[in-house]
């Protein structure tokens, strides 16, 4: 039995090819596909929702970690990093939450990213098939060596 074939006569993937295929699958699924959706302001509750982009009628755009609507105002919270001096004189960087309040009447639209499972699965399947194709194409030299007993000139 040769190194590149199994008992059934089929070709085995080399360790590098299998690793490459697995890596491509993980990258494709980790990247995922998302699209931006417009959210009606009526769908934002008093408790709020996360990860929202607020586009104002005057052109300003805010990116909030969390938004909530209370009365005629939209409350948006976002994280900033503040620099301060510690007791020993060392500089300390600290993440703190800040809040901005804007009038609901000034909001043109709310947008949020939405993860799309079907696009992610399609992208992942395409990546796996492409990786399998590349593995087979790049492995042709090894296949010829096994079949003919010598290397290509």
Secondary structure, 3 states (H helix, E strand, C coil): CCCCECCCCCECCCHHHHHHHHHHHHHHHHHCCEEEEEECHHHCCCCCEEEEEEEECCCCEEEEEEEEEECCEEEEEEEEEEEEECCCCCEEEEEEEEEEEEEHHHEEEEEEEEECHHHHHHHHHHHHHHHHHHHHHHCHHHHHHHHHCCCCC
